[in-house]
Amino acid sequence: MPLKLRLNPRRDLPLLLRSARREIAATAALLVAGLGLLAFLNIADEVAEGDTRALDFQILKALRVPGQPHQLIGPEWLHTAAADVTALGSVTVLTLLVLLALAICASLRRWAEALVLVVGAVGGVSISQGLKHLFLRERPDLVYRAVEAANPSFPSGHAMLSAVVFLTLGTLAARFAPRRRVKALALASAVFFSVLVGLSRVYLGVHWASDVLAGWCVGAAWAMACWLAAWAWARFFRSPLAET
């Protein structure tokens, strides 16, 4: 006898809609990962050939008082605020955020989410350091730097790691948020803080603008790659319609 499938709208439609939303989210994440990687490769090629040098230097000079490369433009409170904001992308602050998030995941027994955080953070640090030592780009001259900085310049570790950690936390928060506006707020906040950290690095003179742009691109690509790996695991080893 032929098998007849009956659709119960009240029962099946919400499940189908949730499945469709997950597919859209995965497509968007794949798009961000792909475009981020392509953009990084393009920027890296331009940096290696020296094509970004003139524009990078123009941006750096525009953020200094004319004739005084050691003096930042803007009021004193802005200088202090930039130094405070840039600390949000430091390894110390990001590690504390990751540890707090891991503690929350452990208390909720969300081991898969905890694994995504660990892989994303540890992998991000490894990729950042590997790329820095691959390109070995010099930072702006000491006279332009308002804060201390070490290690090679390209890509910006602060920009990359803040993108990785904040975007990973944002996507996890959006996953559990019950309302769309809360999901949107979580993702928008992640992007906002990542952008702020990157801009502060250029303003403080410890990175070229192309360093920060490359850091954002590769950081976003890595964060979305980790999210996609977790999504694929859930998609193929568990029923996607059964997830919330």
C-alpha positions as CSV (number, residue, x, y, z in Angstrom):
1,M,0.0,0.0,0.0
2,P,1.3,3.5,-0.8
3,L,2.5,5.5,2.1
4,K,0.4,8.6,2.7
5,L,1.9,11.6,4.3
6,R,-0.5,14.0,6.1
7,L,0.5,17.5,7.1
8,N,-0.8,18.7,10.3
9,P,-0.4,22.5,10.0
10,R,-0.7,23.2,13.7
11,R,1.9,20.6,14.6
12,D,4.2,20.6,11.6
13,L,4.3,24.2,10.4
14,P,6.1,25.6,13.4
15,L,8.8,22.9,13.1
16,L,9.2,23.6,9.4
17,L,9.5,27.3,10.0
18,R,12.2,26.7,12.6
19,S,14.0,24.5,10.2
20,A,13.9,27.1,7.5
21,R,15.2,29.8,9.8
22,R,18.2,27.6,10.7
23,E,18.9,27.0,7.0
24,I,18.9,30.8,6.4
25,A,21.2,31.3,9.4
26,A,23.6,28.7,8.1
27,T,23.6,30.3,4.6
28,A,24.3,33.7,6.1
29,A,27.1,32.3,8.3
30,L,28.6,30.6,5.2
31,L,28.4,33.8,3.2
32,V,30.1,35.8,6.0
33,A,32.8,33.2,6.3
34,G,33.5,33.0,2.6
35,L,33.4,36.8,2.0
36,G,35.5,37.4,5.1
37,L,38.2,35.0,3.9
38,L,38.2,36.4,0.4
39,A,38.5,39.9,1.7
40,F,41.3,39.0,4.0
41,L,43.2,37.3,1.1
42,N,42.8,40.4,-1.0
43,I,43.9,42.7,1.7
44,A,46.9,40.5,2.5
45,D,47.9,40.5,-1.2
46,E,47.7,44.3,-1.3
47,V,49.7,44.7,2.0
48,A,52.4,42.3,0.7
49,E,52.8,44.4,-2.4
50,G,52.9,47.6,-0.4
51,D,49.8,49.0,-2.1
52,T,48.1,50.0,1.1
53,R,51.0,51.9,2.5
54,A,50.0,55.4,1.2
55,L,46.4,55.2,2.4
56,D,47.4,53.7,5.7
57,F,49.8,56.5,6.4
58,Q,47.2,59.2,5.3
59,I,44.7,57.8,7.8
60,L,47.3,57.7,10.5
61,K,48.3,61.3,9.9
62,A,44.7,62.5,9.8
63,L,44.3,61.3,13.4
64,R,47.2,63.4,14.5
65,V,47.6,67.2,15.1
66,P,49.3,68.6,12.0
67,G,53.0,68.8,12.6
68,Q,52.7,66.9,15.9
69,P,52.7,63.2,15.1
70,H,52.7,62.3,18.8
71,Q,49.6,64.4,19.6
72,L,46.2,62.7,19.0
73,I,43.3,64.8,17.6
74,G,40.3,65.3,19.8
75,P,39.8,66.1,23.5
76,E,41.6,64.4,26.3
77,W,38.6,62.4,27.4
78,L,38.6,60.8,23.9
79,H,42.2,59.7,24.3
80,T,41.3,58.0,27.7
81,A,38.2,56.4,26.3
82,A,40.1,55.0,23.3
83,A,42.6,53.4,25.7
84,D,39.8,51.9,27.8
85,V,38.0,50.6,24.7
86,T,41.1,49.0,23.2
87,A,41.6,47.0,26.4
88,L,38.3,45.2,25.6
89,G,40.2,43.4,22.8
90,S,43.2,42.4,24.9
91,V,43.9,38.7,25.6
92,T,43.4,39.3,29.3
93,V,39.9,40.8,29.0
94,L,38.8,38.4,26.3
95,T,40.1,35.4,28.3
96,L,38.0,36.5,31.3
97,L,34.9,36.9,29.2
98,V,35.4,33.4,27.7
99,L,36.0,31.9,31.2
100,L,32.8,33.5,32.4
101,A,30.9,32.3,29.4
102,L,32.3,28.8,29.9
103,A,31.2,28.8,33.5
104,I,27.7,29.8,32.4
105,C,27.7,27.0,29.8
106,A,28.9,24.5,32.4
107,S,26.2,25.5,34.9
108,L,23.6,25.0,32.1
109,R,25.3,21.8,30.9
110,R,25.6,23.2,27.4
111,W,28.8,21.3,26.5
112,A,28.6,21.8,22.8
113,E,28.4,25.6,23.2
114,A,31.4,25.5,25.6
115,L,33.4,23.5,23.0
116,V,32.6,26.1,20.3
117,L,33.9,28.8,22.6
118,V,37.1,27.0,23.4
119,V,37.8,26.1,19.8
120,G,37.0,29.5,18.6
121,A,39.1,31.3,21.2
122,V,42.2,29.0,21.1
123,G,42.0,28.7,17.3
124,G,41.7,32.5,17.0
125,V,44.8,33.1,19.0
126,S,46.8,30.4,17.0
127,I,45.6,31.9,13.7
128,S,46.4,35.4,14.7
129,Q,49.9,34.6,15.9
130,G,50.6,32.4,12.9
131,L,49.6,35.2,10.5
132,K,51.6,37.8,12.3
133,H,54.8,35.8,12.1
134,L,54.0,35.0,8.5
135,F,53.7,38.6,7.3
136,L,56.1,40.2,9.9
137,R,54.7,43.7,9.2
138,E,56.2,46.6,11.1
139,R,53.8,48.7,13.2
140,P,53.6,52.5,12.8
141,D,56.6,54.4,14.1
142,L,56.9,54.9,17.9
143,V,56.2,58.6,17.6
144,Y,52.6,57.8,16.5
145,R,51.8,55.3,19.2
146,A,49.8,56.4,22.2
147,V,50.0,53.0,23.9
148,E,52.6,50.2,24.1
149,A,52.3,47.3,21.6
150,A,54.4,44.3,20.8
151,N,54.5,41.6,18.1
152,P,54.2,42.2,14.3
153,S,51.3,44.4,13.1
154,F,49.4,42.3,10.5
155,P,46.6,41.4,11.1
156,S,45.5,43.3,14.2
157,G,45.2,40.7,17.0
158,H,42.8,42.9,19.0
159,A,40.5,43.4,16.0
160,M,40.6,39.7,15.1
161,L,40.2,38.2,18.6
162,S,37.5,40.7,19.6
163,A,35.6,39.7,16.4
164,V,36.0,36.0,17.2
165,V,35.0,36.2,20.9
166,F,32.2,38.8,20.6
167,L,30.7,37.3,17.5
168,T,30.8,33.8,19.0
169,L,29.1,35.1,22.2
170,G,26.7,37.1,20.2
171,T,25.6,34.1,18.0
172,L,25.2,31.9,21.1
173,A,23.2,34.5,22.9
174,A,21.0,35.0,19.8
175,R,20.4,31.2,19.6
176,F,18.9,31.1,23.1
177,A,17.1,34.5,23.0
178,P,13.3,34.1,22.8
179,R,12.6,37.2,20.9
180,R,13.9,38.4,17.5
181,R,14.7,41.9,18.8
182,V,16.8,40.4,21.5
183,K,18.6,38.2,18.9
184,A,19.2,41.3,16.8
185,L,20.5,43.2,19.8
186,A,22.9,40.4,20.7
187,L,24.4,40.3,17.2
188,A,24.5,44.1,16.7
189,S,26.2,44.5,20.1
190,A,28.9,41.9,19.1
191,V,29.6,43.8,15.8
192,F,29.5,47.2,17.6
193,F,32.1,46.2,20.2
194,S,34.3,44.5,17.6
195,V,34.3,47.7,15.5
196,L,35.0,49.9,18.5
197,V,38.1,47.9,19.4
198,G,39.4,47.9,15.9
199,L,38.9,51.7,15.5
200,S,40.6,52.3,18.8
201,R,43.7,50.5,17.5
202,V,44.0,52.8,14.5
203,Y,43.3,55.9,16.6
204,L,45.9,55.0,19.1
205,G,48.5,54.5,16.4
206,V,49.5,50.9,17.1
207,H,48.0,49.5,13.9
208,W,47.6,50.5,10.3
209,A,44.0,50.7,9.1
210,S,44.6,47.7,6.8
211,D,45.7,45.6,9.8
212,V,42.4,46.2,11.5
213,L,40.3,45.6,8.4
214,A,42.1,42.3,7.8
215,G,41.7,41.4,11.5
216,W,37.9,41.9,11.3
217,C,37.7,39.9,8.1
218,V,39.6,36.8,9.3
219,G,38.1,37.0,12.8
220,A,34.5,37.1,11.4
221,A,35.4,34.2,9.0
222,W,36.8,32.1,11.8
223,A,33.9,32.8,14.2
224,M,31.3,31.8,11.5
225,A,33.4,28.7,10.6
226,C,33.2,27.5,14.2
227,W,29.5,28.3,14.3
228,L,28.9,26.4,11.0
229,A,30.9,23.4,12.4
230,A,28.6,23.3,15.4
231,W,25.5,23.7,13.2
232,A,26.6,20.9,10.9
233,W,27.2,18.6,13.9
234,A,23.7,19.2,15.2
235,R,22.2,19.0,11.7
236,F,23.6,15.7,10.7
237,F,23.8,13.9,14.1
238,R,20.6,15.1,15.6
239,S,17.1,15.9,14.1
240,P,17.2,19.5,13.1
241,L,13.4,19.8,13.6
242,A,13.8,18.7,17.2
243,E,16.0,21.6,18.1
244,T,14.8,24.7,19.6
